[in-house]
Amino acid sequence: MMNGMEGKVLLYETSSLPEAEILRGWFESNGIQAILHHDDCGGVSPGLTFSRGIRIFVEKKDESRARILLKEFLEGTWEEDSDESDY
């Protein structure tokens, strides 16, 4: 396993950076730290993200809750807090 990734589990893999960023925000807004791991050579070769993918890791202790949130996200049944408004 990569340095600093002890105690983390691979939750999901995608080739879409926007999807990965949205998922990270979704997890973090629900109290779960998510780590994105991808290599695009510092932005020099963004095509590597498509071929190698973006991996989303979470703490082992958060895995079951994160899998529920991931399922909601992928099925389109997730909802934002009703307290928040855009105005």
C-alpha positions, 0 to 999 in steps of 0.5 A: 500500500502507498505511504500514508494509506495505512488504515485506508480502504479503496472505496471507488475508482473513476476516470472522472475528476469532477465526479471524484471531487463531488464524491469527496465533498459528499463524503466530507459533508457527511463527516467522512474524510475521503482521499483522492489518489490520481497521477497526471504528472503534475498536470503535464499529462492529464490523459493519465487520469483516464487510463489509470483512474482516480481512486477514492480512499476512506478510513476503514472505520468509515467504510460501511457508512461511506458505501451507503453514501456511495450507493445513494450517490450512484443511484441518484437518491442522495439529497442535500440538507434541506436547511441550505438554500441558494438565496 
